[in-house]
Amino acid sequence: MNEILLSAKQLTKRFGGLAAVNGVSVDLWRDRIHAVIGPNGAGKSTLANLLSGDFPPTSGTVSLCGQDITGWTPEKISRQGLGRSYQKTNIFLPFTVWENVHLAAQSRDPQQPWNPIRWLQGATSSVAAQARCQRAIELSGLKERQHTISGAMSHGEQRQLEIAMTLATEPQVLLLDEPLAGMGVAEAERMVELLLKLKTNHAMMLVEHDMDAVFALADHLTVMVNGQVIATGTPAEIRANAGVQAAYLGEEHA
C-alpha cells in the first residue's frame, strides 16, 4: 500500500549568511523512488543530511513513519526506520562482507546494545542479528561474495556492500547519495537492477548525477538549484520543463 513514510516541510539550513537549503519540502512514498537532481552546490546532499539528522535544520520540520523527528540525532532517526548511504563508501575494508553486514545488523539487537569493541572481541550475537545479516546480503546480491575481504572487491561491489549494511538495520526509508558514482557501465546496470528491487516495500530518495539512471529509476523528481526547488514532477514533466532544461539538463535530455 502506498503511503508517505517521510515528509519534510519547508526545510531550511543556513551556514552563516548562506542558505544551503531554502524552504524545501519533499514527501517520500512507500514503493516509489524519488530522485533529487541539480548541479553541484545545489544543496542535494545537505538536504539528505537534514533528513538523516547529520545536520539540524535552521527551520522546518521532518516526520518519519508518523513521528516528528526534527532535531533528532542520526542514531535515533536510524532506529526509527531510516537508512542512509553516503557519497564516499563507508565500509570496513579489512573485514569480510559478512563481518561488515553483521556489525550493522547487531546495531538493531535489543538484547545487546550496539558496542563495536564488544563485537570485535567476539561477543555472541543473537539469532535475529544473524538472520538480518543473511537477508541483507542476499537481497543486495552479495551471497556469493559474503566471505570476501571488502578491500579486495570492486568499487561497485563495495557500494552494494554499503547498501547491504544499510538494509541490515531494517529501514523503511532509504536515502542513497550518489550510489552509482564512479561505476562502469556493467556495475551501474547492476546497481539500477538492485535499486529497482529494493523499491518494493521501501520509500527511497536518490541523489544522483547519472541522468540515464535517474530517468530509468525515478517515479518522481525534485530539481534543486542554489538551495531551492525549481521544479518537481514525474520524469516526463521534468524532461519537458523549459526552466529545468535551461538550468540543468541541457539539450541532450530535452
LORO-466516 format. One record per residue (C-alpha): x, y, z. Coordinates in pm, 1 decimal. Last residue first. Layout:
N
<site><u>X</u><v>Y</v><w>Z</w></site>
...
// end
This chain:
254
<site><u>1509.0</u><v>1758.1</v><w>-2367.4</w></site>
<site><u>1770.2</u><v>1532.1</v><w>-2211.1</w></site>
<site><u>2051.2</u><v>1602.8</v><w>-2459.8</w></site>
<site><u>1951.1</u><v>1972.7</v><w>-2478.3</w></site>
<site><u>2060.0</u><v>2066.7</v><w>-2132.4</w></site>
<site><u>1953.1</u><v>1912.0</v><w>-1803.5</w></site>
<site><u>2047.4</u><v>2187.1</v><w>-1558.5</w></site>
<site><u>1925.1</u><v>2543.3</v><w>-1558.8</w></site>
<site><u>1795.1</u><v>2577.2</v><w>-1914.5</w></site>
<site><u>1645.1</u><v>2231.3</v><w>-1929.9</w></site>
<site><u>1494.6</u><v>2273.0</v><w>-1584.2</w></site>
<site><u>1333.3</u><v>2602.9</v><w>-1684.0</w></site>
<site><u>1195.7</u><v>2453.9</v><w>-2004.4</w></site>
<site><u>1020.5</u><v>2170.7</v><w>-1819.5</w></site>
<site><u>952.9</u><v>1888.6</v><w>-2066.1</w></site>
<site><u>1207.2</u><v>1647.1</v><w>-1917.7</w></site>
<site><u>1076.7</u><v>1728.7</v><w>-1568.5</w></site>
<site><u>716.9</u><v>1656.3</v><w>-1666.2</w></site>
<site><u>812.2</u><v>1326.0</v><w>-1827.8</w></site>
<site><u>1016.6</u><v>1222.1</v><w>-1525.9</w></site>
<site><u>720.0</u><v>1299.6</v><w>-1298.2</w></site>
<site><u>711.4</u><v>1622.8</v><w>-1102.2</w></site>
<site><u>906.0</u><v>1883.7</v><w>-910.2</w></site>
<site><u>1062.3</u><v>2206.5</v><w>-1027.8</w></site>
<site><u>1282.7</u><v>2496.7</v><w>-912.6</w></site>
<site><u>1339.0</u><v>2369.8</v><w>-559.3</w></site>
<site><u>1584.5</u><v>2592.2</v><w>-373.1</w></site>
<site><u>1936.3</u><v>2554.3</v><w>-236.4</w></site>
<site><u>2109.1</u><v>2719.0</v><w>-530.7</w></site>
<site><u>1934.1</u><v>2494.7</v><w>-784.6</w></site>
<site><u>1724.5</u><v>2194.0</v><w>-689.9</w></site>
<site><u>1515.7</u><v>1965.2</v><w>-912.6</w></site>
<site><u>1276.6</u><v>1723.6</v><w>-744.4</w></site>
<site><u>1185.2</u><v>1406.6</v><w>-930.1</w></site>
<site><u>912.0</u><v>1142.9</v><w>-911.7</w></site>
<site><u>887.7</u><v>778.1</v><w>-1017.2</w></site>
<site><u>1262.7</u><v>761.0</v><w>-1060.8</w></site>
<site><u>1461.8</u><v>464.3</v><w>-1184.8</w></site>
<site><u>1526.5</u><v>483.4</v><w>-1559.0</w></site>
<site><u>1518.5</u><v>864.0</v><w>-1556.0</w></site>
<site><u>1772.6</u><v>872.8</v><w>-1276.1</w></site>
<site><u>1991.6</u><v>605.4</v><w>-1433.2</w></site>
<site><u>2019.1</u><v>798.9</v><w>-1760.6</w></site>
<site><u>2071.7</u><v>1116.7</v><w>-1560.7</w></site>
<site><u>2375.4</u><v>988.7</v><w>-1374.5</w></site>
<site><u>2417.0</u><v>1276.9</v><w>-1128.3</w></site>
<site><u>2238.8</u><v>1108.4</v><w>-835.2</w></site>
<site><u>2063.3</u><v>1182.4</v><w>-507.8</w></site>
<site><u>1807.2</u><v>904.5</v><w>-463.1</w></site>
<site><u>1530.2</u><v>914.3</v><w>-206.9</w></site>
<site><u>1363.4</u><v>579.0</v><w>-142.9</w></site>
<site><u>1045.8</u><v>465.4</v><w>29.6</w></site>
<site><u>1070.2</u><v>93.3</v><w>83.6</w></site>
<site><u>830.8</u><v>-202.3</v><w>48.9</w></site>
<site><u>934.9</u><v>-272.8</v><w>-311.7</w></site>
<site><u>1189.2</u><v>-14.0</v><w>-428.3</w></site>
<site><u>1467.2</u><v>-250.2</v><w>-324.1</w></site>
<site><u>1430.9</u><v>-447.3</v><w>-648.1</w></site>
<site><u>1450.5</u><v>-131.0</v><w>-857.6</w></site>
<site><u>1758.4</u><v>-30.0</v><w>-659.3</w></site>
<site><u>1925.9</u><v>-364.7</v><w>-726.3</w></site>
<site><u>1858.8</u><v>-351.6</v><w>-1101.3</w></site>
<site><u>1999.2</u><v>2.7</v><w>-1117.3</w></site>
<site><u>2306.5</u><v>-115.6</v><w>-925.1</w></site>
<site><u>2363.9</u><v>-400.0</v><w>-1169.2</w></site>
<site><u>2340.5</u><v>-159.5</v><w>-1464.4</w></site>
<site><u>2586.7</u><v>77.3</v><w>-1296.3</w></site>
<site><u>2834.5</u><v>-207.1</v><w>-1248.3</w></site>
<site><u>2812.2</u><v>-301.7</v><w>-1617.2</w></site>
<site><u>2851.7</u><v>58.7</v><w>-1736.9</w></site>
<site><u>3143.9</u><v>149.2</v><w>-1513.7</w></site>
<site><u>3090.6</u><v>298.1</v><w>-1171.0</w></site>
<site><u>3245.7</u><v>612.7</v><w>-1023.7</w></site>
<site><u>2924.1</u><v>742.5</v><w>-868.1</w></site>
<site><u>2632.2</u><v>498.9</v><w>-894.9</w></site>
<site><u>2515.0</u><v>525.0</v><w>-532.5</w></site>
<site><u>2519.6</u><v>907.0</v><w>-547.8</w></site>
<site><u>2365.7</u><v>968.8</v><w>-203.4</w></site>
<site><u>2109.6</u><v>699.3</v><w>-116.4</w></site>
<site><u>1844.6</u><v>782.0</v><w>143.2</w></site>
<site><u>1642.8</u><v>466.9</v><w>216.3</w></site>
<site><u>1318.1</u><v>471.0</v><w>416.2</w></site>
<site><u>1167.7</u><v>161.7</v><w>581.9</w></site>
<site><u>1495.3</u><v>58.2</v><w>736.8</w></site>
<site><u>1581.6</u><v>-295.2</v><w>853.0</w></site>
<site><u>1926.1</u><v>-220.2</v><w>1003.3</w></site>
<site><u>2068.9</u><v>-494.7</v><w>781.1</w></site>
<site><u>1946.6</u><v>-298.0</v><w>478.3</w></site>
<site><u>2202.5</u><v>-25.2</v><w>546.3</w></site>
<site><u>2484.4</u><v>-276.8</v><w>564.7</w></site>
<site><u>2362.5</u><v>-428.9</v><w>237.4</w></site>
<site><u>2362.3</u><v>-80.3</v><w>80.7</w></site>
<site><u>2725.1</u><v>-36.0</v><w>183.4</w></site>
<site><u>2801.5</u><v>-378.9</v><w>41.7</w></site>
<site><u>2648.4</u><v>-288.5</v><w>-294.1</w></site>
<site><u>2872.9</u><v>19.1</v><w>-299.3</w></site>
<site><u>3169.9</u><v>-206.3</v><w>-226.9</w></site>
<site><u>3060.3</u><v>-429.5</v><w>-513.7</w></site>
<site><u>3063.1</u><v>-132.6</v><w>-749.2</w></site>
<site><u>3409.2</u><v>-26.3</v><w>-636.7</w></site>
<site><u>3545.1</u><v>-375.2</v><w>-696.9</w></site>
<site><u>3619.6</u><v>-609.6</v><w>-409.2</w></site>
<site><u>3952.9</u><v>-683.5</v><w>-242.1</w></site>
<site><u>3902.3</u><v>-423.1</v><w>32.7</w></site>
<site><u>3582.7</u><v>-597.5</v><w>137.4</w></site>
<site><u>3753.0</u><v>-926.7</v><w>216.0</w></site>
<site><u>3536.5</u><v>-1195.0</v><w>56.0</w></site>
<site><u>3334.8</u><v>-1434.5</v><w>274.8</w></site>
<site><u>2996.3</u><v>-1292.0</v><w>166.2</w></site>
<site><u>3087.6</u><v>-1280.7</v><w>-202.3</w></site>
<site><u>2849.5</u><v>-1544.4</v><w>-339.9</w></site>
<site><u>2565.1</u><v>-1401.3</v><w>-129.6</w></site>
<site><u>2635.2</u><v>-1047.1</v><w>-247.4</w></site>
<site><u>2317.3</u><v>-970.2</v><w>-441.6</w></site>
<site><u>2187.3</u><v>-694.6</v><w>-211.8</w></site>
<site><u>1888.8</u><v>-904.3</v><w>-103.9</w></site>
<site><u>2112.7</u><v>-1199.7</v><w>-20.0</w></site>
<site><u>2348.1</u><v>-996.1</v><w>196.3</w></site>
<site><u>2059.5</u><v>-817.3</v><w>368.5</w></site>
<site><u>1877.3</u><v>-1142.2</v><w>443.7</w></site>
<site><u>2193.9</u><v>-1301.9</v><w>585.6</w></site>
<site><u>2265.9</u><v>-1009.9</v><w>817.3</w></site>
<site><u>1909.6</u><v>-984.3</v><w>942.3</w></site>
<site><u>1917.6</u><v>-1359.0</v><w>1016.9</w></site>
<site><u>2246.0</u><v>-1325.4</v><w>1206.0</w></site>
<site><u>2100.2</u><v>-1039.0</v><w>1406.9</w></site>
<site><u>1788.7</u><v>-1243.8</v><w>1488.4</w></site>
<site><u>1998.9</u><v>-1540.8</v><w>1605.1</w></site>
<site><u>2157.9</u><v>-1304.7</v><w>1852.7</w></site>
<site><u>2523.4</u><v>-1215.5</v><w>1850.3</w></site>
<site><u>2789.4</u><v>-1376.1</v><w>2066.1</w></site>
<site><u>3064.7</u><v>-1132.1</v><w>2153.8</w></site>
<site><u>3388.9</u><v>-1191.4</v><w>1969.2</w></site>
<site><u>3613.4</u><v>-911.5</v><w>2093.0</w></site>
<site><u>3532.3</u><v>-714.0</v><w>1778.9</w></site>
<site><u>3165.9</u><v>-710.0</v><w>1881.7</w></site>
<site><u>3248.4</u><v>-584.2</v><w>2230.5</w></site>
<site><u>3451.3</u><v>-300.9</v><w>2076.8</w></site>
<site><u>3172.4</u><v>-221.7</v><w>1829.3</w></site>
<site><u>2911.4</u><v>-182.8</v><w>2105.9</w></site>
<site><u>2548.6</u><v>-193.8</v><w>1993.4</w></site>
<site><u>2314.5</u><v>-268.1</v><w>2279.0</w></site>
<site><u>2277.3</u><v>-644.4</v><w>2323.4</w></site>
<site><u>1932.0</u><v>-791.7</v><w>2375.3</w></site>
<site><u>1771.1</u><v>-524.1</v><w>2158.6</w></site>
<site><u>1981.2</u><v>-624.7</v><w>1853.2</w></site>
<site><u>1942.6</u><v>-346.4</v><w>1595.7</w></site>
<site><u>2309.9</u><v>-245.1</v><w>1594.8</w></site>
<site><u>2388.7</u><v>-614.0</v><w>1555.5</w></site>
<site><u>2276.7</u><v>-599.7</v><w>1192.2</w></site>
<site><u>2531.8</u><v>-329.7</v><w>1109.4</w></site>
<site><u>2814.4</u><v>-540.3</v><w>1252.8</w></site>
<site><u>2683.6</u><v>-844.8</v><w>1067.6</w></site>
<site><u>2692.3</u><v>-651.4</v><w>740.4</w></site>
<site><u>3060.1</u><v>-566.9</v><w>777.4</w></site>
<site><u>3153.3</u><v>-911.4</v><w>908.1</w></site>
<site><u>2963.1</u><v>-1090.7</v><w>629.5</w></site>
<site><u>3128.3</u><v>-881.0</v><w>357.4</w></site>
<site><u>3467.6</u><v>-957.9</v><w>505.3</w></site>
<site><u>3655.5</u><v>-705.1</v><w>716.9</w></site>
<site><u>3983.1</u><v>-527.2</v><w>627.9</w></site>
<site><u>3793.6</u><v>-259.7</v><w>424.6</w></site>
<site><u>3548.5</u><v>-154.5</v><w>697.2</w></site>
<site><u>3278.3</u><v>28.5</v><w>499.5</w></site>
<site><u>3173.3</u><v>387.9</v><w>428.8</w></site>
<site><u>3184.3</u><v>449.1</v><w>54.4</w></site>
<site><u>3205.3</u><v>824.5</v><w>-5.7</w></site>
<site><u>2887.8</u><v>983.9</v><w>-138.6</w></site>
<site><u>2694.8</u><v>849.4</v><w>160.8</w></site>
<site><u>2440.5</u><v>576.0</v><w>233.7</w></site>
<site><u>2148.0</u><v>623.3</v><w>470.9</w></site>
<site><u>1883.8</u><v>404.6</v><w>633.6</w></site>
<site><u>1579.0</u><v>548.0</v><w>810.9</w></site>
<site><u>1346.9</u><v>342.8</v><w>1032.3</w></site>
<site><u>1306.3</u><v>499.6</v><w>1376.6</w></site>
<site><u>1634.8</u><v>338.1</v><w>1479.7</w></site>
<site><u>1812.0</u><v>540.1</v><w>1212.0</w></site>
<site><u>1648.7</u><v>858.8</v><w>1339.2</w></site>
<site><u>1777.6</u><v>784.3</v><w>1689.5</w></site>
<site><u>2128.3</u><v>719.7</v><w>1558.1</w></site>
<site><u>2125.7</u><v>1034.3</v><w>1341.2</w></site>
<site><u>2026.3</u><v>1253.1</v><w>1639.0</w></site>
<site><u>1678.2</u><v>1407.5</v><w>1644.2</w></site>
<site><u>1630.7</u><v>1775.4</v><w>1557.7</w></site>
<site><u>1301.3</u><v>1725.2</v><w>1374.8</w></site>
<site><u>1193.5</u><v>1362.3</v><w>1415.1</w></site>
<site><u>815.1</u><v>1417.4</v><w>1426.4</w></site>
<site><u>677.1</u><v>1062.6</v><w>1416.3</w></site>
<site><u>431.6</u><v>932.6</v><w>1155.1</w></site>
<site><u>675.7</u><v>693.3</v><w>990.4</w></site>
<site><u>931.9</u><v>973.1</v><w>971.2</w></site>
<site><u>843.6</u><v>1340.9</v><w>1013.5</w></site>
<site><u>1071.4</u><v>1633.9</v><w>929.2</w></site>
<site><u>1009.3</u><v>2000.2</v><w>1014.0</w></site>
<site><u>1124.2</u><v>2345.7</v><w>904.4</w></site>
<site><u>1384.1</u><v>2584.6</v><w>1038.6</w></site>
<site><u>1759.3</u><v>2602.7</v><w>1090.3</w></site>
<site><u>1761.7</u><v>2228.3</v><w>1036.2</w></site>
<site><u>1991.4</u><v>2005.0</v><w>1241.5</w></site>
<site><u>2262.9</u><v>1846.1</v><w>1025.2</w></site>
<site><u>2354.2</u><v>1475.8</v><w>1030.4</w></site>
<site><u>1992.1</u><v>1409.7</v><w>1127.2</w></site>
<site><u>1909.2</u><v>1185.2</v><w>831.4</w></site>
<site><u>1664.3</u><v>1427.5</v><w>667.6</w></site>
<site><u>1892.8</u><v>1726.8</v><w>719.2</w></site>
<site><u>2192.6</u><v>1540.1</v><w>579.8</w></site>
<site><u>1990.0</u><v>1440.5</v><w>271.6</w></site>
<site><u>1902.6</u><v>1807.5</v><w>216.2</w></site>
<site><u>2269.8</u><v>1899.4</v><w>253.5</w></site>
<site><u>2349.9</u><v>1635.5</v><w>-6.5</w></site>
<site><u>2112.5</u><v>1797.2</v><w>-255.3</w></site>
<site><u>2200.2</u><v>2161.6</v><w>-180.3</w></site>
<site><u>2252.3</u><v>2285.1</v><w>-538.0</w></site>
<site><u>2629.1</u><v>2302.8</v><w>-495.3</w></site>
<site><u>2695.4</u><v>2076.6</v><w>-792.2</w></site>
<site><u>2407.6</u><v>2096.0</v><w>-1038.8</w></site>
<site><u>2062.9</u><v>1951.9</v><w>-967.4</w></site>
<site><u>1883.5</u><v>1626.8</v><w>-900.2</w></site>
<site><u>1672.3</u><v>1477.4</v><w>-623.3</w></site>
<site><u>1520.5</u><v>1143.3</v><w>-722.0</w></site>
<site><u>1211.4</u><v>999.9</v><w>-552.3</w></site>
<site><u>1180.1</u><v>623.9</v><w>-588.3</w></site>
<site><u>839.4</u><v>481.0</v><w>-502.0</w></site>
<site><u>717.0</u><v>167.1</v><w>-324.2</w></site>
<site><u>648.3</u><v>358.2</v><w>0.0</w></site>
<site><u>622.5</u><v>732.4</v><w>-55.8</w></site>
<site><u>877.3</u><v>1005.2</v><w>18.8</w></site>
<site><u>738.5</u><v>1357.3</v><w>55.7</w></site>
<site><u>952.0</u><v>1667.5</v><w>-4.2</w></site>
<site><u>951.0</u><v>2031.5</v><w>104.3</w></site>
<site><u>1244.9</u><v>2271.1</v><w>61.6</w></site>
<site><u>1233.4</u><v>2621.0</v><w>212.6</w></site>
<site><u>1598.6</u><v>2713.5</v><w>149.4</w></site>
<site><u>1878.0</u><v>2458.7</v><w>163.4</w></site>
<site><u>2237.2</u><v>2587.5</v><w>156.2</w></site>
<site><u>2110.9</u><v>2924.5</v><w>280.4</w></site>
<site><u>2433.5</u><v>3122.0</v><w>318.4</w></site>
<site><u>2454.0</u><v>3406.8</v><w>571.4</w></site>
<site><u>2614.3</u><v>3195.9</v><w>840.7</w></site>
<site><u>2552.9</u><v>2837.9</v><w>735.3</w></site>
<site><u>2178.1</u><v>2828.6</v><w>692.7</w></site>
<site><u>1964.2</u><v>2519.0</v><w>659.3</w></site>
<site><u>1598.4</u><v>2546.8</v><w>563.7</w></site>
<site><u>1333.3</u><v>2277.1</v><w>545.5</w></site>
<site><u>987.2</u><v>2398.1</v><w>444.2</w></site>
<site><u>814.6</u><v>2068.2</v><w>523.6</w></site>
<site><u>980.6</u><v>1728.4</v><w>513.0</w></site>
<site><u>769.9</u><v>1411.7</v><w>497.3</w></site>
<site><u>891.4</u><v>1054.3</v><w>529.5</w></site>
<site><u>683.9</u><v>736.2</v><w>510.4</w></site>
<site><u>404.7</u><v>864.6</v><w>285.7</w></site>
<site><u>183.7</u><v>572.1</v><w>195.1</w></site>
<site><u>137.0</u><v>339.7</v><w>-99.2</w></site>
<site><u>0.0</u><v>0.0</v><w>0.0</w></site>
// end
